[in-house]
Amino acid sequence: MAVDEDMAPKKKKEPTENEKRRMKIVPGSLMKAEMRPGGGDARPSDGDQVIYHCTVRTLDGVVVESTRLEYGGKGTPIRQVLGKSKMLLGLLEGLPTMLKGEVAMFKMKPEMHYREVDCPVSPPSSFPQEDELHFEIEMIEFSKIKVVSDDLGVIKKVVNEGLGWESPREPYEVKARISAKKGDGKVILSNTQGEPYCFTFGKSEVPKGLEMGMGTMTREEKAVIYVTNQYLTESPLMSLVEGFDEVHFEVELVRFTQVRDMLGDGRLMKRRLRDGRGEFPMDCPLHDSLLRVHYKGMLLNEEKKIFYDTRVDNDGQPLEFRSGEGLVPEGFEMCVRLMLPGEIALVTCPPDYAYDKFQRPANIPEGAHIQWEIELLGFEMPKDWTGMDFPSIMGEAEKIRNTGNRLFKEGKFELAKAKYEKVLREFNHVNPQDDEEGKVFVDTRNLLNLNLAACYLKMGECKKSIEYCNKVLDANPAHVKALYRRGMAYMTDGSFEEARDDFEKMMKVDKSSEPDAMAALQKLKQKKQEVERKARKQFKGLFDKKPGEIAEVGTHTEESSTSENQRKDDQVDSDGIEEEALLQGAGAVNAPRVGWFSHLWPTGRRLFSALGFQRCTIL
């Protein structure tokens, strides 16, 4: 009989190491006497940072060690995190009983301090481990904190919450008021008045630990960041001073400028000059939004010549364009897509993301680095199809598909793919109401799947192309265009027999497709011969050597120039993509270079047979 999950006994949660330690406490081994009452009702709990002075005495009053100056200590209180820091068992049990400002005496048996079995804290030299001792504790303060580094070397305490959620990171530009104190309270740096300290995040312009803590802060937040000496690196902010066990940084994050390395290599940089309205990135433009921008373009040369300004050269009218349609240079659009309405940004762009791959104005030389100052005035969200009737939906779908077809013909296959995918996603929520609408819907969906197959083929992703062809052929195995597209993908992938089957099936199901099929079969024959030639060259001499001799396998491939059969008509098919372009481009520059062995598998056995290697055995 199956056991109900609710009735099955639940596995007990394993106790933590500290819980196991507490189980060892024997009654009478830890006694507490309150010497001065504290204030409030709150007591520290696991995860809280506690700051306290501690003086250890023998039972007859002799001071063993202390944090206080008057008893020979450094005057620096102890700072620990309950449940995370390594501490004596007596303190682990006693500190959570205290109030802020309270002074208490804890009488501890040896097993509650350094004589505990497997005590995680090493005793100081000449410490009386075997003695029963008094621990006088003054609880200075305790608070909730954020552990920044796992070793507790960097800890942050929030004083005033900040605004928003975004925190600075490399390579943001940061303005902050920063003061610093030693653990004993001595001020070593003060920046409470005047201009804030400015630095670039990630450039080692502040100590490492301080930067780690500030990386968790939000705009206008105030915090204390506790940094131990291993994180106090040399920086322009402050020099290293010997004898610093830790530094407490009081920080007010005044503001930070969002700087984005768009490509990760420092070439395309977006720097926010003026904040926009709303929350990043929720209020940034979506794909297919209609954007309105003013911009000023400048050549990054010695003259820094301004080559276009919408406010001057466009009669003061902003530029309007729809995102995702390739109507502006790629670097321009990438950065605008990460702007908020009202934001002004300075964009530095390399040639390959500016005008070297876009229609270049006459006054911009080839290879020019560009800087744009862009103001996003606003944008309109893409039209929501919810509540639209079927004809309106299909009209919108056709507009987007036509845009995708234009992008395909311009060679912008990624952008075209995004258009087709958008419509297919929307189609998941479209429900035709009758057979006529159903036929229109299915036909359009098939065209979109075939468009995607063509995009993936041009991008060299043959398996994805075959996958989208199969979506059509699973419902209609005699779909001529799907057979053709899949055959082209098989051919590019080196699956020649599968490609032949598809091209021959085309002619069987539709005689009018014979010219296309025959042209494809001719291309297939040429491609197969090319692979066989390469294979022969690779294995030339491999089987001609006598036993014991080593044969060298050729490593270079020869490029064969095969003449293409040109068709007289350059007709665009119903899905808006020219089959001749696919035929001419199969396996060409848009597909990734495929090694000879990839072409041999899985057709390798047939090729080896054609080369006369049927009886060869690899030992």
C-alpha positions as CSV (number, residue, x, y, z in Angstrom):
1,M,0.0,0.0,0.0
2,A,1.4,3.4,-1.0
3,V,2.1,5.7,1.9
4,D,0.6,9.2,1.8
5,E,3.3,11.8,1.7
6,D,1.6,13.8,4.5
7,M,1.5,10.7,6.7
8,A,5.1,9.7,6.0
9,P,7.5,10.5,8.8
10,K,9.5,13.7,8.0
11,K,13.2,13.5,8.1
12,K,14.6,15.5,11.1
13,K,16.7,18.5,10.2
14,E,20.3,18.0,11.1
15,P,21.4,20.3,13.9
16,T,24.0,23.0,13.1
17,E,27.5,22.9,14.6
18,N,26.5,25.6,17.1
19,E,23.4,23.7,18.1
20,K,25.5,20.6,18.7
21,R,27.9,22.6,20.9
22,R,25.0,24.0,22.9
23,M,23.8,20.4,23.6
24,K,27.1,19.8,25.6
25,I,26.3,22.6,28.1
26,V,26.0,21.2,31.7
27,P,23.8,23.0,34.2
28,G,25.9,25.2,36.5
29,S,28.8,25.5,34.0
30,L,27.7,29.1,32.9
31,M,26.4,31.6,35.4
32,K,25.4,35.2,34.7
33,A,25.2,38.2,37.0
34,E,23.9,41.6,35.7
35,M,26.2,44.5,36.8
36,R,24.5,47.3,34.8
37,P,21.1,47.0,33.2
38,G,20.7,47.7,29.5
39,G,18.0,49.5,27.5
40,G,15.0,48.4,25.5
41,D,13.7,44.9,25.0
42,A,15.6,43.7,21.9
43,R,18.3,41.1,22.3
44,P,20.8,39.9,19.6
45,S,20.0,36.8,17.6
46,D,21.8,34.6,15.0
47,G,22.9,36.7,12.1
48,D,23.3,39.9,14.1
49,Q,26.6,41.7,14.5
50,V,27.5,42.3,18.1
51,I,30.1,44.8,19.3
52,Y,31.3,44.4,22.9
53,H,34.1,45.0,25.3
54,C,35.4,41.9,27.2
55,T,37.6,41.7,30.3
56,V,38.6,38.2,31.6
57,R,39.6,37.8,35.3
58,T,40.4,34.9,37.6
59,L,38.0,34.3,40.5
60,D,40.3,36.3,42.8
61,G,40.1,39.4,40.4
62,V,43.4,39.2,38.5
63,V,43.0,40.4,34.9
64,V,43.9,37.8,32.4
65,E,43.2,39.8,29.2
66,S,41.0,42.7,28.2
67,T,40.0,44.8,25.2
68,R,40.0,48.0,27.4
69,L,42.9,50.4,27.5
70,E,42.9,50.7,31.3
71,Y,43.5,47.0,31.6
72,G,46.3,46.8,28.9
73,G,44.1,46.2,25.9
74,K,44.1,48.2,22.6
75,G,40.8,49.9,23.4
76,T,39.1,48.3,20.3
77,P,35.9,46.4,21.1
78,I,35.3,42.9,19.7
79,R,33.1,42.7,16.6
80,Q,31.5,39.4,15.7
81,V,28.5,37.9,13.9
82,L,26.4,35.6,16.0
83,G,26.1,32.2,14.4
84,K,28.9,32.9,11.9
85,S,31.9,34.0,13.8
86,K,34.0,31.5,15.7
87,M,33.5,32.2,19.4
88,L,33.7,30.6,22.8
89,L,30.8,28.4,23.9
90,G,30.1,30.6,26.9
91,L,29.8,33.7,24.8
92,L,27.8,31.9,22.1
93,E,25.2,31.1,24.8
94,G,25.6,34.3,26.9
95,L,25.6,37.2,24.4
96,P,22.1,36.6,23.1
97,T,20.8,37.2,26.7
98,M,22.0,40.7,26.8
99,L,20.4,44.1,26.1
100,K,22.1,47.1,24.4
101,G,24.3,48.9,27.0
102,E,24.1,46.1,29.5
103,V,27.2,45.1,31.5
104,A,27.2,41.5,32.8
105,M,29.6,39.1,34.5
106,F,29.6,35.5,33.2
107,K,31.2,32.9,35.4
108,M,32.5,30.0,33.1
109,K,33.7,26.6,33.9
110,P,36.8,25.6,31.7
111,E,34.6,23.6,29.4
112,M,32.7,26.8,28.5
113,H,35.8,28.6,27.3
114,Y,39.1,27.1,25.9
115,R,38.8,23.6,27.5
116,E,35.7,22.8,25.4
117,V,36.3,19.7,23.3
118,D,37.1,20.8,19.7
119,C,36.9,24.5,20.7
120,P,37.0,26.5,17.4
121,V,39.1,29.3,19.0
122,S,42.8,28.9,19.9
123,P,43.8,30.1,23.4
124,P,46.2,33.0,23.8
125,S,49.7,32.0,25.0
126,S,49.9,31.5,28.8
127,F,46.1,31.6,29.1
128,P,44.8,29.7,32.2
129,Q,42.7,27.2,30.3
130,E,42.1,25.0,33.3
131,D,40.7,27.7,35.5
132,E,37.2,28.8,36.1
133,L,37.0,32.4,35.0
134,H,34.9,35.6,35.0
135,F,34.1,37.2,31.7
136,E,33.0,40.8,32.1
137,I,31.0,41.8,29.0
138,E,29.7,45.3,28.0
139,M,27.3,45.1,25.1
140,I,28.0,48.3,23.1
141,E,25.6,47.6,20.3
142,F,24.1,45.0,18.0
143,S,22.4,45.3,14.7
144,K,21.3,43.5,11.5
145,I,24.0,43.4,8.9
146,K,24.8,42.2,5.4
147,V,27.7,39.8,5.1
148,V,29.5,40.9,2.0
149,S,32.4,38.4,2.1
150,D,32.0,34.9,3.4
151,D,35.1,35.2,5.6
152,L,33.4,38.1,7.4
153,G,36.2,40.4,6.3
154,V,33.6,42.8,4.8
155,I,30.3,43.5,6.5
156,K,27.8,46.3,5.9
157,K,25.3,47.9,8.3
158,V,22.6,50.0,6.7
159,V,22.1,53.4,8.5
160,N,19.6,54.9,6.0
161,E,17.9,52.9,3.2
162,G,18.6,54.1,-0.3
163,L,16.4,54.6,-3.4
164,G,15.6,52.0,-6.0
165,W,17.4,48.7,-6.4
166,E,20.3,49.4,-8.7
167,S,23.8,49.2,-7.2
168,P,27.1,50.5,-8.7
169,R,29.3,48.0,-10.6
170,E,32.2,48.2,-13.0
171,P,32.7,50.6,-14.8
172,Y,30.1,52.9,-13.1
173,E,31.2,56.4,-12.0
174,V,30.5,56.9,-8.3
175,K,30.2,60.0,-6.1
176,A,30.2,59.3,-2.4
177,R,31.0,60.9,1.0
178,I,33.4,58.6,2.8
179,S,34.8,58.9,6.3
180,A,36.9,56.3,8.0
181,K,37.7,55.3,11.6
182,K,40.0,52.8,13.2
183,G,38.3,50.1,15.3
184,D,39.0,52.2,18.5
185,G,37.0,55.1,17.0
186,K,40.0,57.3,15.9
187,V,39.2,59.2,12.8
188,I,41.6,58.6,9.9
189,L,39.6,60.1,7.0
190,S,36.8,62.7,6.9
191,N,34.7,63.7,3.9
192,T,31.5,65.0,5.5
193,Q,31.8,68.5,3.9
194,G,32.6,69.8,0.4
195,E,32.6,67.8,-2.8
196,P,32.0,64.1,-2.6
197,Y,34.8,61.7,-3.6
198,C,34.5,60.6,-7.2
199,F,35.9,57.4,-8.6
200,T,35.4,54.7,-11.2
201,F,34.1,51.4,-9.9
202,G,36.5,48.5,-10.7
203,K,39.6,50.7,-11.1
204,S,41.1,50.1,-7.6
205,E,40.6,53.8,-6.7
206,V,39.2,52.8,-3.2
207,P,40.2,49.9,-0.9
208,K,39.0,46.6,-2.2
209,G,36.7,45.9,0.8
210,L,35.1,49.3,0.7
211,E,34.4,48.8,-3.0
212,M,32.9,45.4,-2.3
213,G,30.6,46.9,0.3
214,M,29.6,49.8,-1.9
215,G,28.7,47.3,-4.6
216,T,25.7,46.3,-2.4
217,M,24.5,49.9,-1.8
218,T,21.7,51.8,-3.6
219,R,21.5,55.5,-4.5
220,E,21.5,57.8,-1.5
221,E,21.9,54.9,1.0
222,K,24.0,55.6,4.1
223,A,25.9,52.7,5.6
224,V,28.8,51.7,7.8
225,I,31.1,49.2,6.0
226,Y,33.4,47.2,8.3
227,V,36.6,46.1,6.5
228,T,39.3,43.9,8.0
229,N,43.0,44.4,7.1
230,Q,43.2,41.7,4.4
231,Y,40.7,43.8,2.3
232,L,42.5,47.2,3.0
233,T,44.4,47.5,-0.3
234,E,46.4,50.6,-1.3
235,S,44.3,53.2,-3.2
236,P,44.2,56.9,-4.0
237,L,41.6,57.4,-1.3
238,M,43.9,56.4,1.6
239,S,47.4,55.0,2.1
240,L,48.0,51.8,4.0
241,V,48.8,52.4,7.6
242,E,50.6,49.8,9.7
243,G,48.7,48.3,12.6
244,F,45.2,48.6,11.1
245,D,43.3,45.5,12.2
246,E,40.2,46.9,10.6
247,V,38.6,50.2,9.4
248,H,35.0,51.3,9.7
249,F,34.0,53.3,6.7
250,E,30.9,55.6,7.0
251,V,29.6,56.0,3.5
252,E,26.8,58.1,1.9
253,L,26.4,57.0,-1.7
254,V,25.4,60.4,-3.2
255,R,24.9,59.2,-6.8
256,F,26.4,57.0,-9.5
257,T,26.5,57.3,-13.2
258,Q,25.5,54.2,-15.1
259,V,28.3,53.3,-17.5
260,R,27.8,50.1,-19.5
261,D,30.3,48.1,-21.5
262,M,27.9,46.9,-24.0
263,L,30.2,44.3,-25.7
264,G,32.4,43.5,-22.7
265,D,35.5,44.5,-24.5
266,G,35.5,48.3,-23.9
267,R,34.7,49.2,-27.5
268,L,31.0,50.1,-27.2
269,M,30.4,52.2,-24.1
270,K,27.2,53.9,-22.9
271,R,27.5,56.6,-20.3
272,R,24.4,58.1,-18.7
273,L,24.6,61.9,-18.6
274,R,21.1,62.6,-17.2
275,D,18.8,60.2,-15.4
276,G,15.5,59.3,-17.0
277,R,12.1,58.7,-15.6
278,G,11.1,55.3,-14.1
279,E,12.8,52.2,-12.9
280,F,15.6,50.5,-14.9
281,P,15.1,48.1,-16.7
282,M,11.4,47.8,-16.3
283,D,10.6,51.1,-18.0
284,C,13.0,50.8,-20.9
285,P,11.7,50.3,-24.5
286,L,10.7,46.8,-25.5
287,H,11.4,45.2,-28.8
288,D,9.2,46.6,-31.6
289,S,8.6,49.9,-29.7
290,L,8.3,53.2,-31.6
291,L,11.1,55.4,-30.3
292,R,11.5,59.2,-30.6
293,V,15.1,60.5,-30.0
294,H,17.1,63.6,-30.5
295,Y,20.8,62.8,-31.2
296,K,24.0,64.5,-32.1
297,G,26.7,62.5,-33.9
298,M,30.3,63.3,-33.8
299,L,33.5,61.8,-35.4
300,L,36.0,60.6,-32.8
301,N,39.0,62.2,-34.4
302,E,41.2,65.2,-33.7
303,E,38.6,67.7,-35.0
304,K,35.7,65.9,-33.3
305,K,33.5,67.1,-36.1
306,I,29.7,67.0,-35.6
307,F,28.3,65.2,-38.7
308,Y,24.6,65.3,-37.8
309,D,22.3,67.0,-35.2
310,T,18.6,66.4,-35.3
311,R,17.9,69.8,-33.7
312,V,19.9,71.5,-36.5
313,D,19.8,69.2,-39.5
314,N,16.3,67.9,-39.1
315,D,14.4,71.2,-38.6
316,G,14.3,70.4,-34.8
317,Q,12.3,67.3,-35.4
318,P,13.3,64.1,-33.5
319,L,14.2,60.9,-35.2
320,E,11.5,58.3,-35.1
321,F,12.2,54.6,-35.6
322,R,10.9,51.2,-34.5
323,S,13.3,49.0,-32.6
324,G,14.3,45.7,-34.0
325,E,13.9,46.7,-37.7
326,G,17.5,47.5,-38.5
327,L,16.7,51.2,-39.2
328,V,19.6,52.6,-37.2
329,P,23.2,51.4,-36.6
330,E,23.3,48.4,-34.3
331,G,25.4,50.1,-31.6
332,F,22.9,53.0,-31.5
333,E,19.9,50.8,-31.0
334,M,21.6,48.5,-28.4
335,C,22.2,51.6,-26.2
336,V,18.8,53.2,-26.8
337,R,17.1,50.0,-25.7
338,L,18.7,50.4,-22.3
339,M,17.6,54.0,-21.8
340,L,14.7,55.5,-19.8
341,P,12.4,58.2,-21.1
342,G,14.1,61.6,-20.6
343,E,17.5,60.1,-20.2
344,I,20.5,61.5,-22.0
345,A,23.4,59.2,-22.7
346,L,26.8,59.5,-24.4
347,V,27.6,56.5,-26.6
348,T,31.1,55.7,-27.9
349,C,30.9,53.2,-30.8
350,P,33.4,51.3,-32.9
351,P,33.1,51.2,-36.7
352,D,31.6,47.7,-36.9
353,Y,28.7,48.7,-34.7
354,A,28.3,52.2,-36.3
355,Y,28.4,52.8,-40.1
356,D,30.7,50.2,-41.5
357,K,27.8,47.7,-41.5
358,F,25.1,50.3,-42.1
359,Q,24.3,52.8,-44.9
360,R,27.1,55.3,-44.3
361,P,26.5,59.0,-44.9
362,A,28.9,60.7,-47.3
363,N,30.6,62.8,-44.6
364,I,31.6,59.7,-42.5
365,P,34.8,58.0,-43.6
366,E,35.0,54.2,-43.6
367,G,36.4,52.8,-40.3
368,A,35.3,55.9,-38.3
369,H,34.8,55.7,-34.6
370,I,31.6,57.5,-33.6
371,Q,30.2,59.3,-30.5
372,W,26.5,59.9,-30.2
373,E,24.8,62.1,-27.6
374,I,21.3,60.6,-27.4
375,E,18.2,61.9,-25.6
376,L,15.3,59.4,-25.5
377,L,12.2,61.6,-25.6
378,G,9.8,58.8,-25.3
379,F,8.5,55.6,-26.9
380,E,5.2,53.8,-27.7
381,M,4.9,50.2,-26.7
382,P,4.2,47.6,-29.4
383,K,0.5,47.1,-30.1
384,D,-1.3,44.6,-27.8
385,W,-3.2,42.0,-29.7
386,T,-5.5,41.3,-26.8
387,G,-9.1,41.9,-27.7
388,M,-8.4,42.3,-31.5
389,D,-10.6,40.4,-34.0
390,F,-9.1,37.8,-36.2
391,P,-8.7,39.9,-39.4
392,S,-6.9,42.7,-37.4
393,I,-4.6,40.1,-35.8
394,M,-3.7,38.6,-39.2
395,G,-3.1,42.1,-40.6
396,E,-0.7,42.9,-37.8
397,A,1.0,39.5,-38.3
398,E,1.4,40.2,-42.0
399,K,3.0,43.6,-41.3
400,I,5.6,42.1,-39.0
401,R,6.3,39.2,-41.4
402,N,6.8,41.6,-44.2
403,T,9.3,43.5,-42.1
404,G,11.1,40.2,-41.4
405,N,11.2,39.5,-45.1
406,R,12.8,42.9,-45.7
407,L,15.4,42.2,-43.0
408,F,16.1,38.8,-44.5
409,K,16.8,40.2,-47.9
410,E,19.1,42.8,-46.3
411,G,21.1,39.9,-44.7
412,K,20.0,40.8,-41.2
413,F,19.0,37.3,-40.3
414,E,19.0,37.6,-36.5
415,L,16.6,40.6,-36.7
416,A,14.4,38.8,-39.2
417,K,14.3,35.7,-37.0
418,A,13.2,37.8,-34.1
419,K,10.2,39.1,-36.1
420,Y,9.0,35.7,-37.1
421,E,9.4,34.3,-33.6
422,K,7.4,37.3,-32.2
423,V,4.4,36.4,-34.4
424,L,4.6,32.7,-33.6
425,R,4.6,33.6,-29.8
426,E,1.5,35.7,-30.3
427,F,-0.1,32.9,-32.3
428,N,-0.1,30.8,-29.1
429,H,-3.0,33.0,-27.9
430,V,-5.0,33.2,-31.2
431,N,-8.0,30.9,-31.6
432,P,-9.6,30.9,-35.1
433,Q,-13.4,30.7,-35.0
434,D,-14.2,28.7,-38.2
435,D,-12.6,26.6,-40.9
436,E,-11.8,29.5,-43.1
437,E,-10.0,31.4,-40.4
438,G,-8.3,28.1,-39.4
439,K,-6.9,27.6,-42.9
440,V,-5.6,31.2,-43.0
441,F,-4.1,30.8,-39.6
442,V,-2.4,27.4,-40.4
443,D,-1.1,28.7,-43.8
444,T,0.4,31.8,-42.1
445,R,2.0,29.7,-39.3
446,N,3.6,27.4,-41.9
447,L,5.1,30.4,-43.7
448,L,6.5,31.7,-40.5
449,N,8.1,28.3,-39.6
450,L,9.6,28.1,-43.1
451,N,10.9,31.7,-42.8
452,L,12.6,30.7,-39.5
453,A,14.0,27.6,-41.3
454,A,15.5,29.9,-43.9
455,C,17.0,32.2,-41.3
456,Y,18.6,29.3,-39.4
457,L,19.9,27.9,-42.6
458,K,21.5,31.2,-43.5
459,M,23.0,31.4,-40.0
460,G,24.5,28.0,-40.4
461,E,22.3,26.3,-37.8
462,C,21.1,23.4,-40.0
463,K,19.6,21.3,-37.2
464,K,17.4,24.1,-36.1
465,S,16.4,24.7,-39.8
466,I,15.4,21.0,-40.1
467,E,13.4,21.3,-36.9
468,Y,11.2,24.1,-38.2
469,C,10.7,22.3,-41.5
470,N,9.5,19.3,-39.6
471,K,6.9,21.4,-37.8
472,V,5.3,21.9,-41.2
473,L,5.9,18.4,-42.6
474,D,4.6,16.7,-39.5
475,A,1.1,18.1,-40.4
476,N,1.5,18.0,-44.2
477,P,4.2,15.6,-45.4
478,A,3.7,16.7,-49.0
479,H,4.4,20.4,-48.4
480,V,6.8,21.2,-51.3
481,K,8.4,24.3,-49.9
482,A,9.1,22.6,-46.5
483,L,10.6,19.6,-48.4
484,Y,12.8,22.0,-50.4
485,R,14.0,23.9,-47.3
486,R,14.7,20.8,-45.3
487,G,16.6,19.3,-48.3
488,M,18.8,22.4,-48.4
489,A,19.5,22.1,-44.7
490,Y,20.4,18.4,-45.0
491,M,22.7,19.3,-47.9
492,T,24.4,22.0,-46.0
493,D,24.8,19.7,-43.0
494,G,26.4,17.0,-45.2
495,S,23.4,14.5,-45.0
496,F,23.3,14.0,-48.8
497,E,21.0,11.0,-49.0
498,E,18.4,12.7,-46.9
499,A,18.7,15.8,-49.0
500,R,18.2,13.7,-52.2
501,D,15.1,12.0,-50.8
502,D,13.5,15.4,-50.1
503,F,14.3,16.8,-53.5
504,E,13.0,13.7,-55.3
505,K,9.9,13.7,-53.2
506,M,9.2,17.3,-54.3
507,M,8.9,16.2,-57.9
508,K,6.6,13.4,-57.0
509,V,4.1,15.5,-55.1
510,D,4.2,18.5,-57.4
511,K,5.5,18.4,-61.0
512,S,5.7,22.2,-61.2
513,S,8.5,22.1,-58.6
514,E,10.7,20.0,-60.9
515,P,13.0,23.0,-62.0
516,D,13.7,23.9,-58.4
517,A,14.3,20.2,-57.5
518,M,16.6,19.5,-60.5
519,A,18.7,22.6,-59.7
520,A,19.0,21.5,-56.1
521,L,20.0,18.0,-57.2
522,Q,22.6,19.4,-59.5
523,K,24.0,21.5,-56.6
524,L,23.8,18.4,-54.4
525,K,25.9,16.4,-56.9
526,Q,28.5,19.1,-57.1
527,K,28.7,19.4,-53.3
528,K,29.1,15.6,-52.8
529,Q,31.8,15.5,-55.5
530,E,33.6,18.3,-53.7
531,V,33.5,16.4,-50.4
532,E,34.8,13.2,-52.0
533,R,37.7,15.2,-53.6
534,K,38.6,16.6,-50.2
535,A,38.4,13.1,-48.7
536,R,40.6,11.6,-51.3
537,K,43.2,14.4,-50.7
538,Q,43.0,13.9,-47.0
539,F,43.6,10.1,-47.2
540,K,46.0,10.3,-50.2
541,G,48.8,7.7,-49.6
542,L,47.2,6.4,-46.3
543,F,46.7,3.0,-47.8
544,D,49.6,2.9,-50.2
545,K,52.4,2.3,-47.6
546,K,54.0,-1.0,-46.9
547,P,53.5,-2.6,-43.4
548,G,55.4,-0.6,-40.8
549,E,55.5,2.6,-42.8
550,I,53.7,5.7,-41.6
551,A,51.4,7.5,-44.0
552,E,50.9,11.3,-43.8
553,V,47.4,12.5,-44.1
554,G,46.8,15.8,-46.0
555,T,45.7,18.7,-43.9
556,H,44.7,21.4,-46.3
557,T,41.6,21.6,-48.3
558,E,41.2,22.8,-51.8
559,E,38.6,25.2,-52.8
560,S,36.6,24.2,-55.8
561,S,35.0,26.8,-58.0
562,T,31.8,25.4,-59.4
563,S,29.6,27.3,-61.8
564,E,26.1,28.0,-60.6
565,N,23.1,27.5,-62.9
566,Q,21.4,30.8,-63.0
567,R,17.6,30.9,-63.3
568,K,16.1,33.5,-65.5
569,D,13.3,34.4,-63.2
570,D,14.1,35.9,-59.8
571,Q,10.6,35.4,-58.4
572,V,9.9,35.9,-54.7
573,D,7.8,33.0,-53.3
574,S,4.7,33.3,-51.2
575,D,6.7,33.5,-47.9
576,G,8.7,36.4,-49.2
577,I,12.1,34.6,-49.3
578,E,13.8,33.8,-52.6
579,E,14.6,30.1,-53.0
580,E,17.4,31.0,-55.5
581,A,19.2,32.9,-52.7
582,L,19.0,29.8,-50.5
583,L,20.2,27.6,-53.4
584,Q,23.2,29.9,-54.1
585,G,24.0,30.4,-50.4
586,A,23.7,26.8,-49.3
587,G,26.9,26.0,-47.4
588,A,28.4,29.4,-48.4
589,V,29.6,32.3,-46.4
590,N,26.7,32.5,-44.0
591,A,27.2,29.0,-42.7
592,P,30.0,28.3,-40.3
593,R,33.0,26.5,-41.8
594,V,32.4,22.7,-41.4
595,G,35.4,20.3,-41.2
596,W,35.8,17.5,-43.7
597,F,35.1,14.9,-41.1
598,S,31.8,16.5,-40.2
599,H,30.8,16.1,-43.9
600,L,31.9,12.4,-43.9
601,W,29.6,11.5,-41.0
602,P,27.0,10.0,-41.2
603,T,27.6,9.5,-45.0
604,G,31.2,8.4,-44.4
605,R,30.5,4.7,-45.0
606,R,29.1,5.4,-48.5
607,L,32.0,7.7,-49.3
608,F,34.6,5.2,-48.2
609,S,32.9,2.7,-50.4
610,A,33.1,5.0,-53.3
611,L,36.8,5.4,-52.7
612,G,37.3,1.7,-52.7
613,F,38.0,1.3,-49.0
614,Q,35.4,-1.4,-48.3
615,R,37.8,-4.0,-47.0
616,C,39.9,-1.7,-44.8
617,T,39.9,-2.3,-41.1
618,I,41.2,0.1,-38.5
619,L,43.2,-1.9,-36.0
